[in-house]
Amino acid sequence: QVQLVESGGGLVQAGGSLRLSCAASGLTFSLYAMGWFRQAPWKEREFVAAINRSGDRRYYGDSMKGRNTISRDNAKNTVYLQMNSLKPEDTAVYYCAGGVRFDIATREYNYWGQGTQVTVSS
């Protein structure tokens, strides 16, 4: 059974930083591209970042470009999202996802975590 478990969310003031983690189990982690998405209330799920299987290619969504970094540790079956200079509009539930294809589209990801809440206060 595949499980993706996010952690590291919480409440932070504007301008602050958070590092999200996503621990994967039940799959051969190094064979999957990994992505981060977010969903704010009343909005569609939005692409944030993706990293390929080996970790040497990355995509970033426009909303957080320049303020975040995705990375992975295949030995630990974990993907990370470092977020800096956070803004109130970054408030959302953040999800990690795993897929065979390295892509920005939600439909390309087969496995999803339950999400972790990030709240940025002004």
Phi and psi in degrees as a GROMACS rama.xvg file:
@    title "Ramachandran Plot"
@    xaxis  label "Phi"
@    yaxis  label "Psi"
@TYPE xy
-79.2607  133.367  VAL-2
-133.469  135.513  GLN-3
-122.264  122.49  LEU-4
-123.373  114.093  VAL-5
-86.4607  151.818  GLU-6
-153.049  167.554  SER-7
102.081  -4.84592  GLY-8
-73.0274  174.274  GLY-9
159.004  -164.8  GLY-10
-100.659  129.892  LEU-11
-142.069  149.959  VAL-12
-78.4072  154.475  GLN-13
-55.2425  137.263  ALA-14
93.1407  -12.1332  GLY-15
-82.5225  -176.247  GLY-16
-130.864  153.46  SER-17
-142.635  151.404  LEU-18
-122.464  114.519  ARG-19
-90.3896  146.162  LEU-20
-125.139  152.725  SER-21
-139.518  112.78  CYS-22
-96.289  128.105  ALA-23
-108.162  145.611  ALA-24
-147.39  158.158  SER-25
82.5011  7.79977  GLY-26
-146.13  160.443  LEU-27
-81.7075  94.9453  THR-28
-55.1811  -40.4693  PHE-29
-69.3529  -8.74071  SER-30
-94.87  0.740653  LEU-31
-119.036  135.334  TYR-32
-70.5251  150.126  ALA-33
-126.305  144.576  MET-34
-136.049  160.202  GLY-35
-119.518  135.795  TRP-36
-131.39  165.064  PHE-37
-142.965  155.878  ARG-38
-143.004  118.875  GLN-39
-93.6324  159.164  ALA-40
-54.8649  134.78  PRO-41
68.2877  14.9898  TRP-42
-124.968  160.832  LYS-43
-76.0707  156.87  GLU-44
-64.3101  137.11  ARG-45
-122.732  137.673  GLU-46
-70.9131  136.139  PHE-47
-113.307  -52.1965  VAL-48
-164.017  154.881  ALA-49
-144.174  153.75  ALA-50
-137.825  141.246  ILE-51
-78.7634  179.471  ASN-52
-61.1853  -40.1789  ARG-53
-88.1324  -12.8334  SER-54
88.0015  11.2294  GLY-55
-104.789  3.75879  ASP-56
-134.347  143.064  ARG-57
-140.473  147.823  ARG-58
-118.898  147.986  TYR-59
-131.427  140.123  TYR-60
-75.2964  159.092  GLY-61
-68.3332  -30.0139  ASP-62
-66.3638  -29.2584  SER-63
-123.691  10.1851  MET-64
-58.0434  133.099  LYS-65
89.9016  -11.6947  GLY-66
-117.086  -2.1601  ARG-67
-139.444  158.714  ASN-68
-139.654  127.558  THR-69
-100.147  141.764  ILE-70
-148.933  167.97  SER-71
-147.224  154.931  ARG-72
-127.412  101.414  ASP-73
-68.5676  -24.4098  ASN-74
-70.3805  -25.6802  ALA-75
-106.072  1.76252  LYS-76
53.8229  43.8479  ASN-77
-135.963  141.027  THR-78
-118.509  146.59  VAL-79
-124.182  155.191  TYR-80
-135.488  109.56  LEU-81
-89.465  124.137  GLN-82
-120.94  126.726  MET-83
-122.456  164.942  ASN-84
48.4991  48.989  SER-85
-66.1209  146.709  LEU-86
-121.196  157.305  LYS-87
-55.3184  -32.9872  PRO-88
-72.0772  -5.72167  GLU-89
-83.4934  -5.21497  ASP-90
-60.7652  124.559  THR-91
-177.876  170.717  ALA-92
-89.0294  128.964  VAL-93
-104.888  129.298  TYR-94
-117.53  140.929  TYR-95
-101.296  155.426  CYS-96
-148.262  151.009  ALA-97
-122.809  137.667  GLY-98
-148.454  158.945  GLY-99
-70.7548  -34.2263  VAL-100
-99.7254  135.2  ARG-101
-78.3286  105.759  PHE-102
-155.445  169.051  ASP-103
-101.198  -8.5592  ILE-104
-86.1766  137  ALA-105
-60.4292  -32.7468  THR-106
-66.9503  -16.0803  ARG-107
-86.2301  -2.71437  GLU-108
-106.611  127.263  TYR-109
-90.2973  -30.6442  ASN-110
-123.691  140.713  TYR-111
-135.596  144.485  TRP-112
-83.5574  179.448  GLY-113
-83.9062  -15.2443  GLN-114
98.0185  154.713  GLY-115
-134.037  134.422  THR-116
-79.3063  131.976  GLN-117
-119.531  123.774  VAL-118
-124.119  124.629  THR-119
-112.935  119.712  VAL-120
-93.6382  149.375  SER-121
